[in-house]
Amino acid sequence: MNRLTLELALRYVLGRKRSMSMSLLGITFGIAFFVVTQAQTSGFEVFFIRTILGTNGAIRVSDKFQDMDGTVRTIDKEGKLLFTFKSREGSRYIEGTDSPNHLRRAISGFDGILGISEILEGNAILDSGTRSYTISYNGIRLKDHVSVSDIESQIVSGDLSTFNADQMSVLVGSRVAERLMIESGDRVTLKGGTGNLKLRVAGIFETGVSQIDKNRIYIHLDKAKEFSGRRFSGSFFQIGMLNPDRAEEVAAQMQLTLGHRVVSWQEREKVWLDVFKALRISSAITVSSILLLSGLGIFNVFAIMVIEKTRDIAILRSMGFSSLDASFVFLWQGVIVLIIGIFSGSVLGALATYTISSIPLRIRGIFSTDSFVVNWDYYHYIWAILIAGVFVLIASWIPARRAGGIEPAKIIRETM
């Protein structure tokens, strides 16, 4: 009977091409829209995370926030003491990192550390001669900073070799350069510290996050210490990790061990991560309504079909069809429409995602990119298929259950 129920289901589907086509289109476009919207929202999230990790690192170790009469220490997995040092006696809250060389060695004892960059941060005025602009400067050692950031790939003008060779040079954010109307090779003056620094623009960088590109410049760490008057301490350590997903776990261990404020990228960017999560959920709910409407359409078609085919079902029941066989005639119809919809929707979703990602579009806002950012993830397809499957099968099951409950003798008597 299974083969016969499938053949009947296929015949019924083909017999109602118009109504079935409308339901099929709803499923197709619902799955496609779901895939595209999730690819876009998660794409911007992935782009944001990648950019933040490539610019600000996975972990930041900064302010010393407590007295430490004991020791700062690192401990391996077996609980063995790897390194200890004592803080200066009687030191209270200290802005920035205390004993940076000791602290660097302590940090390097933790598992999964990719690189460590000492950074001195401050605010100043950058003057191009005709314009001036308030900026945030980061003093770095280029060799260390390359290991914890994507600064090499972020350079859009000039080069890092010039910056590395010249202590009196600066790397400028793209938005800062636009505001001051400067280019690589131009001379600028950094004002506001212990004295003015006359610098040459070695390069211009663009991270893709406008808040960084319109505020940040990089100078050499030694010059930053001279400029700020803080010769023996930095503002913070930026840490790169082999597995950034473990940043929260490692940051918690460092917090207990180092006696400094330690913040993972997940904690630092929690607001943005929550925003992206809310966008994914809201877009999924919105697009799922298309699949819900398609399911309601299938329900209406099958409910009407059960009424119209009541006599045919009764005859089949009298010929040996069980109530389950009668139900499967309608369940198979839902499955047929669902399978075709899944295939066509997935293909359409993939093509639409690829097309959108290929459109050249210069976006300048919170993020900066030259095209729509998408994330290719098979989970988008799985979720779309699951949601469509639930709606369609429920919509098919209710009429199918009614068809299985038809009593053949009663129906045949009533129609004679």
C-alpha positions in Angstrom: 0.0 0.0 0.0 2.9 2.4 0.6 3.7 2.7 -3.1 0.0 3.2 -3.9 -0.3 5.9 -1.3 2.7 7.7 -2.7 1.3 7.5 -6.3 -2.1 8.8 -5.1 -0.4 11.7 -3.2 1.6 12.6 -6.3 -1.6 12.5 -8.5 -3.4 14.8 -6.0 -0.5 17.2 -6.0 -0.4 17.4 -9.8 -4.2 17.7 -9.9 -4.0 21.0 -7.9 -1.0 22.6 -9.6 -2.1 26.2 -9.0 -2.8 26.0 -5.3 0.2 23.7 -4.7 2.5 26.1 -6.7 1.5 29.0 -4.5 2.3 27.0 -1.4 5.6 25.8 -2.9 6.6 29.4 -3.8 5.9 30.4 -0.2 8.2 27.7 1.1 10.8 28.4 -1.5 11.0 32.2 -0.8 10.6 31.6 3.0 13.7 29.4 3.1 15.6 31.6 0.7 14.8 34.8 2.7 15.7 33.0 6.0 19.1 32.0 4.6 19.9 35.4 3.2 18.9 37.4 6.2 20.8 35.1 8.6 23.8 35.2 6.3 23.8 39.0 6.4 23.2 39.5 10.1 25.7 36.8 11.1 28.1 38.1 8.4 28.3 41.5 10.0 28.7 39.9 13.4 31.6 37.7 12.1 33.1 40.8 10.4 32.9 42.8 13.6 34.4 40.1 15.7 37.2 39.5 13.3 37.9 43.2 13.0 37.8 43.8 16.8 40.1 40.8 17.4 42.5 42.0 14.7 42.6 45.5 16.2 42.1 45.3 19.9 43.1 41.7 20.6 41.4 38.9 22.5 42.4 40.0 26.1 43.4 43.3 27.7 45.3 43.5 30.9 45.2 47.0 32.3 44.7 48.8 35.6 46.2 47.5 38.8 43.2 47.7 41.1 44.4 46.3 44.5 47.2 46.1 47.0 49.3 43.1 46.5 51.4 42.2 49.6 51.7 38.7 48.3 52.9 37.5 44.8 51.8 37.6 41.3 52.1 34.1 39.9 51.3 31.9 37.0 50.3 28.3 37.5 50.4 25.4 35.0 47.6 22.8 34.6 49.1 20.6 37.3 49.1 23.4 39.8 52.9 23.9 39.7 54.2 27.5 40.3 55.9 28.7 37.1 56.7 32.3 38.0 56.3 34.8 40.8 57.1 38.4 41.6 56.2 40.8 44.3 54.6 44.2 43.7 56.0 47.4 45.1 55.3 47.6 48.8 52.4 49.9 49.7 51.3 50.5 46.1 47.6 51.3 45.8 45.6 51.8 42.7 47.9 52.5 39.7 46.6 53.6 36.3 48.0 51.3 33.8 50.3 48.3 34.2 52.8 48.1 37.1 56.2 46.4 36.5 55.4 45.8 32.8 58.4 43.5 32.1 57.5 41.2 35.0 53.9 41.3 34.0 54.7 40.3 30.4 56.6 37.3 31.6 53.8 36.3 33.9 51.2 36.6 31.1 53.4 34.5 28.8 53.1 31.6 31.2 49.4 31.1 30.4 48.3 28.5 27.8 47.2 29.5 24.3 48.9 32.9 24.2 49.8 34.0 20.7 51.4 37.3 21.4 51.7 40.1 23.9 51.9 43.8 23.0 52.5 46.5 25.6 50.6 49.7 24.7 50.6 53.2 26.1 47.4 55.0 25.4 46.6 58.7 25.7 44.8 61.6 24.2 46.3 64.5 22.3 45.9 66.9 19.4 47.2 66.0 16.0 48.0 69.1 13.9 48.6 69.0 10.2 49.5 72.7 9.9 46.2 73.8 8.5 43.9 71.6 10.6 43.9 70.0 14.1 42.0 67.1 15.5 41.7 65.4 18.9 42.9 61.8 18.7 43.8 58.8 20.8 47.4 57.7 20.4 48.6 54.2 21.0 52.3 53.7 21.6 53.4 50.3 20.4 56.4 48.2 19.6 55.6 47.2 16.0 57.2 43.7 16.2 55.0 42.9 19.2 51.9 44.5 17.9 52.0 42.6 14.6 51.7 39.3 16.6 48.4 40.4 18.3 46.7 42.4 15.5 46.0 42.5 11.8 47.8 45.9 11.4 49.8 44.5 8.4 46.6 43.9 6.4 45.0 47.1 7.6 47.5 49.5 5.9 45.8 51.2 2.9 48.5 53.7 2.2 52.2 53.8 2.9 53.9 50.8 4.6 55.0 49.4 7.9 58.7 49.2 7.0 58.8 53.0 6.9 57.2 53.2 10.3 59.5 50.5 11.7 62.6 52.3 10.5 61.7 55.8 11.7 61.1 56.4 15.4 59.6 59.8 14.5 56.8 58.4 12.3 53.1 57.8 12.8 50.4 55.5 11.5 47.1 57.4 11.1 43.5 56.1 11.0 41.8 56.6 7.6 39.0 58.9 9.0 41.6 61.0 10.9 43.6 61.3 7.7 40.4 62.4 5.8 39.6 65.1 8.5 43.1 66.5 8.5 43.5 66.1 4.7 46.9 64.4 5.1 48.6 61.6 3.1 51.5 59.3 3.6 54.7 61.3 3.7 53.1 64.4 5.2 54.4 66.1 8.4 52.2 66.4 11.5 52.6 67.6 15.0 51.4 65.7 18.1 50.5 68.3 20.8 49.4 68.0 24.5 52.0 66.0 26.4 55.3 67.1 27.9 56.1 68.7 24.6 55.3 68.5 20.9 56.3 65.6 18.7 57.0 66.4 15.0 56.1 63.2 13.1 56.0 62.0 9.5 53.0 60.0 8.3 54.4 56.6 7.5 51.1 55.0 6.6 47.3 55.2 6.8 45.3 52.2 8.2 41.6 51.2 8.0 40.2 48.7 10.5 36.6 48.7 9.2 35.3 50.1 12.5 34.6 53.8 12.2 35.0 54.5 15.9 38.6 53.3 15.7 39.4 54.8 12.3 38.3 58.3 13.2 40.1 58.4 16.5 43.3 56.3 16.6 46.9 56.8 15.6 50.0 54.6 16.3 53.3 56.0 17.4 56.4 54.2 18.8 56.1 53.1 22.4 59.3 54.9 23.5 58.2 58.2 22.0 54.8 57.7 23.6 56.4 57.3 27.0 58.5 60.4 26.5 55.5 62.4 25.3 53.3 61.3 28.2 56.0 61.5 30.9 55.3 57.9 31.9 58.7 56.3 31.2 58.3 53.1 33.3 54.7 52.0 32.8 52.2 51.3 30.0 48.5 51.7 29.8 47.7 48.0 29.1 48.8 44.8 27.5 47.0 43.6 24.4 47.0 39.8 24.1 46.4 37.6 21.1 45.2 34.1 21.5 45.4 30.9 19.4 41.8 30.3 20.3 39.9 33.6 20.9 36.8 31.7 22.1 38.7 30.7 25.3 39.4 34.4 26.1 36.8 34.6 28.9 38.2 31.5 30.6 41.8 32.6 30.4 40.9 36.2 31.4 39.2 34.9 34.6 42.4 32.9 35.4 44.6 36.0 34.8 42.3 38.2 36.9 42.8 35.9 39.9 46.5 35.6 39.4 47.9 38.9 38.1 46.2 41.4 40.4 45.3 43.7 37.4 42.1 44.3 35.6 41.7 41.7 32.8 39.0 42.0 30.2 38.2 39.5 27.5 36.9 40.6 24.1 33.5 39.0 24.9 33.1 41.2 28.0 34.5 44.2 26.3 32.1 44.0 23.3 29.1 42.5 25.2 26.7 45.3 24.1 27.5 44.7 20.4 27.3 40.9 20.7 23.9 41.3 22.3 22.7 43.6 19.5 23.8 41.1 16.9 22.1 38.3 18.7 18.8 40.3 18.9 19.0 41.1 15.2 19.5 37.4 14.3 16.5 36.3 16.4 14.2 39.1 15.2 15.0 38.5 11.6 14.5 34.8 12.0 11.1 35.4 13.6 10.1 37.9 10.9 11.1 35.6 8.0 9.6 32.6 9.7 6.2 34.2 9.3 6.5 33.6 5.5 6.9 29.9 6.2 4.0 30.0 8.7 1.7 31.6 6.0 2.8 28.9 3.6 1.9 26.2 6.1 -1.5 27.8 6.6 -2.0 27.8 2.8 -1.1 24.1 2.7 -3.5 23.4 5.5 -6.4 25.1 3.7 -5.6 23.2 0.4 -5.5 19.9 2.2 -8.5 20.5 4.3 -10.6 21.4 1.2 -9.1 18.4 -0.6 -10.2 16.0 2.2 -13.8 17.3 1.9 -13.7 16.9 -1.9 -12.1 13.5 -1.8 -14.2 12.1 1.0 -16.0 9.6 -1.3 -12.7 8.5 -2.9 -11.2 7.9 0.5 -14.2 5.9 1.6 -13.9 3.7 -1.5 -10.2 3.2 -0.9 -10.9 2.2 2.8 -13.5 -0.3 1.6 -10.9 -1.8 -0.7 -8.5 -2.5 2.1 -6.9 0.9 2.8 -6.2 1.3 6.5 -6.9 4.6 8.3 -3.1 5.1 8.4 -2.8 4.5 4.6 -5.5 7.2 4.1 -3.6 9.6 6.4 -0.4 9.0 4.5 -1.9 10.0 1.2 -2.1 13.5 2.6 1.1 13.4 4.6 3.0 12.4 1.5 1.6 15.4 -0.4 3.1 17.6 2.3 6.4 15.8 2.2 6.5 16.1 -1.6 5.9 19.9 -1.5 8.4 20.2 1.4 11.2 18.4 -0.4 10.8 20.4 -3.6 10.5 23.6 -1.5 13.7 22.8 0.5 15.7 22.1 -2.7 14.5 25.2 -4.6 14.7 27.4 -1.5 18.2 26.4 -0.6 19.4 26.9 -4.2 17.7 30.3 -4.4 19.1 31.3 -1.0 22.6 30.3 -1.9 22.4 32.2 -5.3 20.9 35.3 -3.6 23.6 35.3 -0.9 26.3 35.0 -3.4 24.8 37.8 -5.5 24.4 40.1 -2.6 28.0 39.5 -1.4 29.3 40.3 -4.9 27.5 43.7 -5.2 30.1 46.5 -4.9 28.7 48.8 -2.3 30.8 51.2 -0.3 29.3 51.2 3.2 30.5 53.9 5.7 28.8 54.0 9.1 29.4 52.0 12.2 31.3 49.6 10.0 33.3 50.3 6.8 33.2 47.8 4.0 33.2 47.8 0.2 30.4 45.2 -0.1 27.7 43.4 1.9 29.4 41.0 4.3 27.8 37.6 4.4 28.6 34.5 6.5 28.3 31.1 4.7 27.1 28.7 7.5 25.3 25.5 6.9 23.4 26.0 10.1 21.4 28.7 8.4 20.1 26.1 6.0 19.5 23.5 8.7 17.4 26.0 10.8 15.4 27.1 7.7 14.7 23.5 6.8 13.7 22.6 10.4 11.3 25.5 10.6 9.7 24.9 7.2 9.5 21.1 8.0 7.6 21.8 11.3 5.1 24.2 9.7 4.4 22.0 6.7 4.2 18.7 8.5 1.8 20.1 11.1 -0.3 21.7 8.3 -0.4 18.3 6.5 -0.9 16.2 9.6 -4.2 17.8 10.7 -6.1 17.2 7.4 -4.4 13.8 7.2 -5.7 12.8 10.6 -9.2 13.8 9.5 -8.9 11.7 6.4 -7.8 8.7 8.4 -10.9 9.0 10.6 -13.4 8.7 7.7 -15.8 5.8 8.1 -16.3 4.2 4.7 -19.6 2.5 5.3 -21.2 5.7 6.6 -19.9 7.8 3.7 -21.0 5.3 1.0 -24.5 5.1 2.5 -24.8 8.9 2.6 -23.8 9.3 -1.0 -25.9 6.5 -2.5 
